[in-house]
Amino acid sequence: MRLRRGHRDAEAEGWAVTAEQVRLVRRALARGEAAGRARLSVEPTAAGLRLSLVAGGSAGGAVVDPVALPVGDARVDAARAAGVLEATVHADAVLGELRRVLRDGGRLEVEVANAAAVHASGLRRDPVALLTRVGAGRGRTQLSERRLVSPAAAAAAGGMRLDVAMTHAELVGLARDMGFDPAPDGEGARLRDLLAPRLRLQAVAARPRRPRPVTPWWPALLDEDGMNFDYLGPRPEVAALVPADCTRALDLGCAAGSLGMLLEDRGIRVTGVEVDARLAAMARQVLTRVVTGDLVEVLGTGRDLDPRGYDAVIAADCLEHLADPEAALRQAVARLSSGGRVVVSLPNVRHWDTLWNLGVRGIWPRRQSGIHDRTHLRWFTRRSVVELLEGAGLEVELITPVRRAHEARPSWMDAPARLLPGALGELVTFQWLARARRRA
């Protein structure tokens, strides 16, 4: 086995590779090969252990794999991630794990597909696209109509294959957010580097480590079938509302399982309900159970649900897509165990963006995601969230806002927006999070 040979070579050269590290790496390799996720190869170098990531199998596994480097307490001087960041929408967690195992001052090398890459045939048809791609590479503009699925990669893998390419500015920003200082030549890349098919970045593990951003790093993207990847984020602020004593949770509209995965890490057994078969297949890799089907039908029939009930029912960003959210919520309440809680996340239509478009422009915005997602059937304010929960037989324990000054993206104005009181605060509230219990 390559790992054993590498271990013997390391011992012969005097490198300190502990038995515990080898055991953890072997386990990671075995699990990665079995699950078809990103695989980790380890080799000794003059600087110590060198980590190399190789995306294997269906990338549908990597989309919900937040820690692709389970190397325990290993501490190394150099790490390399090549060909894996584009196979996951959790690139921040991958770099975060690399930062954890790297010593302060350790070196990181990253190679990833470039979303702003220029193809000669396309430029002949649209030479103006060059300016757009240069601007995106430098972080001065956004790329539109990007796809997350590579047809060639999908054909090779025999199914859905992610290809989350990023621009140079996104890669540099992500590295900084995860605790790395990019090398000066990498931060100020030349034009040909900005537009090359693949991006390469060298960085140093900074001290102190910067805090991990709460919002997902990836921009608003759609795959070729219209699946919106804005809804694949882990939502730690929602998971935080699930009570500490919860043992069984029902996640309605679980998508790829990213939210439920945070709960599974806390020892909670999560059952997800997801209508999209592709997302359900991804969620099965990380959740205890996943039921594929319409959540209203599943709640009504109880198909494949735990007859003992659940300590928590989570409805994050799904009720607004239903024709009768209150009826669905009443069915969900019926699935609660004694003392159970309901946690919801709903968009706030009282955002200033709605008032601007209706009052000034005279239109109702229809967008790919956010408050005015074109697939929303119902809209909510703080008062209507409370009415929805109370109408389903619940008593509201807490309700808290998620502030965002712009609907489409986070911005520097989000921090001061959190300080606004009362009605002014509601005008910059993007979502309402609430927790409620069954009325006595």
N, C-alpha and C positions, 0 to 999 in steps of 0.2 A: 504493500500500500504506500502511495506517495507520501502520506502524512508520516508513516513510520520511518521511511527513508529520510525525510526532512528532519525528523526528530533526532535520528542517529547522527546526521551530519551536523546538526546544531550542537549536540553533546561533544562531538569530536573537535569542533572549533571552539568549544568552551563557552557557548552561549547558555544563559540560564533560562531554560524552558522547563517550567515545573510540571510535574505529573498531573496536577490539577488542571492546568491549562490544556494539556494534551487531551485529557479526558473530556473536557468541555468542548474542545474543538471537534473531537471525534463524534460526540453526540450531535453537535450542530451540523456536521456533514451528513450524518445518517438521517437526521430529521429533514434537512433541506432536500436531499435526494428523494426521500420518500414522499414528501409533500409537493415536490416540483417547484419549490421556491428558490430564492436566490441562494446559491451555494457559496461557501467560504473556503478558500484554500489558504493555507498558511505556509510560509517558507522563511527560513532564517536568512538574514542578510547581514552585511557588515554593521548595520545600524541596530540590529536586534530582530524581532519578529516583523515580518512584512505580511500584511493582510491584503488579499486580492479577492474581489467579489466577481462572481460569474453568474449571470442570470440564467437559470436552467428551467426547463419544463414550461408550463403555461404561465404566462405573466399574470394571469388572473389571480394566482396565489400571492404574488408580490404586492398586488394592489392593497391588500389588507394585512400586510406583514410589516408592522411598525419597527421591529428590531431584527434586522437581517444579520446582525453580528453578535450572536449570543456567546461571547467569549469570556464570560465570568469576570474575574478580577485581574485579567491580564493587563499588563502595562507595557506599552511598546513605544518606540521612538519614531516609527514611520508607518504610514498606512496608505493604501491605494485602493480607490473605488473606481473600477472601469466597467462600463456596460451594465450597471445595475440601477443607477438613479432614474434612467428612463423607463425602467420596468416597475416602478412603484409610484404611487401618489403620496407616499410617506418618505420622500427624500430627506425631509428635515429630521425624521427619527433615525434614518440610516447615518446621516452625518453626526447626529447627536451621540449615537453609540460609538462612532469612531472617535469623537472628541473625548468620550469617557475613558477609552482605553489608551489614548495617546497621552504621554507625559507633556507637561507644559513645555512649549518650545518644540514639540514633535512636529514632523513634517507630514503633510497630507498632499496626495496627488489625486485629482479627480478627472475623469474623462466621461463625457456625456454627449448625447446627440444634441445638435444645435437647431433650435426652432427657427432661427433666422438665416439658416443656410441658403445660399443663392444657387439656383440651377440655371444654367445658360439658356435652356429652352424657354423657361418661364420669363426670363428677362427680355428675350427677343419679343415676346408677346406683350409684355408690360414693363418697360424700362423704368417707370416711376416706382415700381415695387422695390427697386434697389434702395431708394431713399428711405422708404418705410422700414425696411429690414435693418439698415444701418442705424436708424433712430431707435428701433427696438433693441438692437444689440447693445446700444449705449444707455438704454433705460429711459429714453426720451419719448417713447410712444409705445402703444400696445399693438401686438400682432393679432389680427382677427382671422377667423376661419381656420384656426389650428385644429388638428385632429389628434386624438389620443391613441388611436389604433392604427398601427402600420399594416396595410394590406399584405405586404410581402412577408412581414414577420408573422402575421396571423396565419398565412398559408403554410409557412414553414412549421409553425407550432401546431397546426391542425385545429385551430380554434381562436378564440379571442386573445389577442396579444397587445398589451399596452406598449405605447411608445411615447412617453411623456417628455418630449424634447423641451429644452428651456433655452432662453437667450443668455448671452454673456452677463448682462446686468442682473438677471434673475439668479444666476449661479453665484456671482460675487455677493449679492445681497443675502442669499441663503447661507453661504459659508460664514459671513459675518454674524448673522443671527445665531448660528449654532456654535460660535466661539472660536472662529478661525480668523486670522489676519492674512488676506491674500497677498502674495508676493507683489511688489510694485509693478513688475512687468506684466503680471497677469491682470492686475486691476485696470491698467491703462493699455488694453490690448490694441494691436494694430488692426487696420481695416480688414485685412485678409483673415485675421484671427476671429474677428467678430462674425464673419460670414462663412467660415469654414464648415464642412459637414459635421465635424465633431469639435467640441470645446475641451480644452485642457487647462486646468488650473492647479497651481501650486500654492499652498498656504501653510501657515504655522499655527499650531495650537496656542491661542492667546490666553492670557491670564489677567483678570479673572474671566471665567466663561460668561458669555452674555446669556440672559434669560431666553428660553425658548418662546417664540411668539405663539400667542393663543390662536390666531387665525391661520388657516392653511397657507402654505407658501405659494401654491400653484395659482395661476390666474384663472379667470373664468373660461373654461374650455368645454367644447362639445366633441364627442366622438362622431363617427360617420353616421351613426343611427340616431343621433339626437340625444343620447344619454348625457345628462348634465352632471359633470363631475364636481360641481359646487356642493353637491349633497353627500359627498363621500368623506367629509371631514369628521374627526373623532368627537367633536363637541364636548370638551372637558367641562364646560360650564353647565351643561345639562347633566352629565354624569355626577357632578358634585351635589346635585339635588336629590339623588337617590340615597335613602337612609342607610346609615352604616350597618344596621342590623339586617339588611335585606339579604336573603339567600337565593331567591328565585325571582327573575324579572322577565317581563314580556315586553319586547321592543317592537312596536308597530311601525311598519315601514322601515325596516332595519337597514335597507340598502346593502352595502358591502360589509356591514358588521363592524365598522370602525368605532361607533359609540358603544356597542355591546362588548367590544373587545376590551375597552377600558374597565367595564364592570367585571368581565371574566378575570381580569388581572387582580381584582379585589376578592376573588373567590365566589362571585355570584354566578349561578347557572342561568344563562340567558337563552330564552326562546325568541327567535326573531320571526316576523311575518313580513314577507316581501313578494310583491306581485311580479317583479321582473326576474325571469328565470336566470339570467346571467348574473345579476347582483346576488340572488339567492345562492347560486353556486359558489360565489366568492365568500359569502358570509358563513357557509357551512364549514369553511376551513378554520374558523376562529370561535364560533358560537356553539353552545351545547346542542341546540336544535334549531332548525330553520324550517318553517312551513311556507311553501310556495303557493301563493294565491291571493285573491282580493281580501283585504283585511276585514271588510264588513262581512263577507261570507264566512271567513274563518272564525271571527268572533261570534257570529250567529250560530254556527253549527258546532263550534268547539273542536273542529277537526285537528287532531294531533296536538292539542293543547293539554297542559298538565291539569288533571281533574282536581288536584289539591288547591289550585289557584296560585296566585303570584303575590309576592310581597310588594312589588312595584310594577306598574304598567306605564310605559314610556311612549308618548306620542310626540315625537320631535319632528316638526316640519312635515306633517302628513295630514292632519285634520283639515287644513285649508284646501286640500285637493278633493274633499268629499262633498257630495251633494247635501248630505245631512250629517254634519259632524257631531251634533248633540246626540243623535240616535246611536251612532257608532261609539261615542264615549260612554253612553249608558250601558252598552253591551260590554265595553271594557271594564267598567266598574263591577259588573257581575262576575268578572274573572278574578277579582281581588280576594285575597285571603283576609282573615280577620286582622284588622290593624294595618292593612295595606295602603299604599299611597299611589296617586297618579301624578306623573310629571309631564308637563306639556311645554312645547316651544311653538309659538305662533307669531307670524309677522304682524307688525304694527302699521296699519294703513293710515294712521294719523301723522305719519312722517311728513316733514315739510315738502318733500319731493312730490307727494300726492297733491298737496294744496297748490303748489306751483303749477303743476301740469293741468289741474282742473280749473283753478281760478284764473291763471294768466294765459296759458296756452290753449285751454279749452279742449284738452284731450285726456283720455285715460291711457296711460302708458302700458304697453304690452312688451315684456322683456323675457329673456331666456332664463333668468333666475332672479332671486331677491323678492322684495315685497310684491312687485308687480309681475311675477312669473306668469306667463301666458296660460299655464295649466291650472292656476288657482281658481277655485269656484266660490270660495268664501273669504271674507276679509274681516279683520278684527282690530279693535282698539283695547285699551286696558279694561274699560268697563265691560265690553262684550266678552272678553276672556273670562272675567269673573262670572258673568251671566251664564256663559257656556258651562263652566264647571259646576255652578250651583244648580243649573237645570238638569245636570246629569246625576244629581243627588250627592254632591260633594261639598265639603267645607274647605275654603281656601286657607292654607297655612301661610303661604308667602307668595309674593309676586314681585319679580325683579326685572329691570330692563337690561337689554343689550344695546348700548348706544353706538350709533354710527352716523357720522355727519353726512356721508354720501351713501346712497343705496348701493351703488355698483361696486364700491371698493373701500377698504380701510384708508384712513388718512391721518395726518398729524392733528387734525381738528377733533378726532375722537376723544382724546384725553380731556381737553377742556369741556367737551360736550357732556362728559360724565358729571360735571359740577353743576349743570343747569337744574334749577328746581322746578317742581310742579309741571304746569302745562308746557313751559318752555322745554323741559326735559323730554316730554312726550314727543315734541316735534323732531327730536333727533334720536328717538328710540327706533331701532331697527326691528327688534323682536321682544316679545314678552315671554319670560320663563316663569312658570308657576308650579307649585306643588300643592296638592289637596288630598284630604282623606275623606272616607265615606262619612256622611252626616249621621250622627248618632240618633 
